[in-house]
Amino acid sequence: MADEPSKNVSGGADGGGVGTRFESSDPDTRAAAVVDALGERYWQKAYGGRDAVPCLVRTILSQNTSDTASQPAFDALLARYDDESDLAATLAAADHDELADTIAGAGLYNQKARSIIRAAEEIVADFGDAAAFDRFVREGDADEVRDRLLDMRGVGPKTADCVLLFAGGQDGVFPVDTHVHRIARRMGLAPPTADHEEVRAALEESVPGEKCGFGHTAMIQFGREYCTARKPACLDGPEACPLSDLCDRVGVSPETGEVVDPAETGSS
């Protein structure tokens, strides 16, 4: 099993959570077998432990951009606003233009600055401070926490699920980003036309709850290294992909080299 990279979607060794090992024998579903195989190739980790407000902000900044762009923006935000006082209160009182300028490298900075300020305002109004919001995310009912996060403007399903996973340490949470959405449908773990929420439901139903966290991060790593959007490794032959025997290759034709979104295949 590989060591966790220092920089990845989970934040590496400093991103919270604890390295661990899970049983991989006799998976009940193909999705569970895929996650077990990913766990053998990459890292297995029980997530949780991040502070909820920085986790929420970090995930908002990651929307529609790469880690390469969003991480420096997050670092700049913390350098300017995280002065050991209450981060939620500080961001709720932040000047929009100043915040937007600080996070400009993350793209869509005006929109993201508005989302961050509004979320911080709601946290202060509804919970009082960042510490109380932390307790709600870590100790509250997962469905209730998710619904409250989704009520915040600018917070979508992936953002809410990342907060539940990385800050709350909630079992059974499998956030779906573009990599997970593509791979799950391409492999046949979810219907070809499934949207992000339908993919999430399929994976959370099929993968043991304690394995959903590392399944999410490892599947993203796999998408970056092997199952890319335009040139998946299987185009070079089944031996080029370590998960070939578990994959339906929906939308991928090694014979012709054609790669399309699974939804365009007409499969049901």
N, C-alpha and C positions, 0 to 999 in steps of 0.2 A: 504494500500500500504506500502510495506516495505521500510525502509531507505536504501539508497545506501551504500553498504559495503565500508569500508575505502580503501580496496585493491581489485581492479577488473580491467577488461580490460580498463575501461574508466579513471582509475586513482583516483577514489573516489572523495571526495569533493575538492581535490586539482588539479583535472585533467581538469579543465575548464568546461564551460557549466553552466547552471542554472536549478535548479530543477523547474519543472512546471507541469501543468496538461493539458491534451488534452481531447476533447470530444470523448466518446467511443460509442455513440449511433448509431445504424443502419449501421454497416460496410458494404461496398459494395462488398467485396470479403472475402473469407475464410482466406486469408493471413492477411487481415486487422483485422479480428476478432481475429486471433491468437495474433497479436501484441497488440490489446486492452486487451486481457486476460492477457498477460504477463505484461502489464503496470499496471494492477490492482494487480498483485501478487508481482511485483518488484518495480522499480522506473521509473518515467517518467522525462525526462530531455532534454532540448534543448542544444545541444553540440556546441562547438566552443570556441575560446579564448586561446587555447594553442599556444605557439610560434611554428612556423612551423618547424624550424630546429631541436629542441629537439624532437618534435613529430615524424618527419621522422626518426631520429636516434633511438628513442625508438621502433618504429615499425619494423625497420630492425633488431634490436636485438631480437625482439619477434618471428622472423621467425623460424619455426621448433623447438620451445622450449616452455616451460611453463613460465607463469608470475613469478613463484617462482624462476626460474633460470635467467630470463632476467632482472627483476627489480633490483637486486643487481648489475648486470653488468652495467646497465644504471646509477645507483647511483655512481658507481666507475668512470665511464666515466666523469660524470659531476664534480665529486670531483677533477679530474685531469685536465680537459680541460676547464671547464666553469669558467673562472676567471674574468667575467664581461667585457671582451673584446668581439669581434665578434666571436661567436662560430663557424660559418661557416668557417671563415678565420683560426681559430685555428685548426680545424679538417682538413682543406685542407693541412695545413703544418705539420700535425702530422706524426711522424715516425710510419710506419706500424707495426713493431714488438712491439713497446711500446704500441700502441693502442690495438693490438691483445692480449697482455698480460693483459691489463686492463679489457678487456671484456671477458676473457677466460671462465668465468662461464656461459655465454650464449650459448656456443656450437658453432661449425662452426666459430670459432673466426677469423681465417685467412681470410676466405671468407667475413665475415661481416665487418672486418676492412677495407678490400679493397673497399667494397661497400660504407661504410661511407665516406672514404677519397675521392673516386671518386665523390660521390654526393656533398660533400662539395666543391670540386674543381669546379664542374659545377655551383653550386650556386654562388660562388664568380665570376666566369668568365662571367656568363650570367646575374646576377642580381646585382652584386657589393658587397652586404652584406646581412646579415640575415634579417635585417629590410625590405629591398626591396623584398626579397623572401616572407616574411610574408604578405606584401601588395598584392603580386601577388596571393597567395593562398586564401586570404580572399576576395579580390575584383575582381579577374579575373573570366572569364567565366568558369564554372565548367568543361566542356568538354575540354577546352583548358588547364586548370590546370592539369587535369587527364592525358591528352596526354603527357604533358611535364614531369610529374613525371614518367610516364611509359617509357620515353626515357632514364631515368637514369638507368645505369646498376645496377642490384641488387634490383630494385624496381619493384615489381609485382602488380597485381590488388588490392590485399588486402591492401598492404602498401600504395598505392596511395589513395585508398578510405578512409583509416583511417586518412591520412593527410587532405583530403578534409573535413571529418566530424569533427575531434577533433580540428584541427587548423582553418580550413576554415569556419566551422559552416554551411556547405552547406546543404540545404534541399534536400531530394530525394536521399541521398547516403546511401546505405545499404551494408557495407563491409561484405564479405563472408569469414569466416575462416572455419576450419574443423568442428566446432560445427554447424554453420549455414548451411553449405553444407549438413551435415548429416541430420539435423532436417527437413530442408525444403523438402528434397526428401522423407524422411520417413513419414512425415505428408501428403504428396501429394500436397504441395504448389508449387512444381516444378517437372518436369519429372524425373523418377528414374535414367535416364542416364545423366542428366544435369551436365555439368562441372561447375566450380566455376562461370565463367562469365555468363552462362545461368541461374544459380540460382540467381545471382545478378539482371539480367535483369527481371526475373519473379517477384522477390520481389519488386523491385523499380517500376514496373508497377502496382502492386497490392496493395501496402501500401501507404497511404497518405504521401507526402514528409516530412512533419514536424514530422512524427512518425518513420521514418526510423532509426534515430539515436538511440533512446532508444530501438527500436525493435532489433537492432543489439546487444546491450549490454545485454539486458534482455534475448534474445534467447541464448546467450552464458551461462548466469547464469543458465537458464533452462536446457541446455545441461549438465552442470556440476552436477546439483542436481537431475534431473529426467531422461532426455533422453540421457543417456550415450551410448557410442558406443557398449559396450558388454552386458550391462544388463539394458535396459530401464525399468523404473518403471512399465510399463504396463504388464510386465511378471508376476507381482504379482496380476494382475487383473485390470480392467479399473478404479476402484475406487482409485487405487494407483497413477494415473496420473491426475493432475488437468486439462489437456487439452485433455483428452481422447476423448471427444465428437467431437473434431475438427480434429482428426488424422485418417489417412488411415492405419497407421501401416504397411507401405510398407517394406517388408523384415523382419518383426517381427511376430513371431507366438507364442502367449501366450499359445496355446494348446500344442505345442511341446517344447517350450523354445528356439527354433532356432532363431538366429539373424544373418542376412547377410546384406551386403551392398545393398541398394535398386537397384543398377545397376545389381545385380546378380539375380534379380527376374524374368527377362524376360518380365516385364511389359512395356507397350508402353505409 
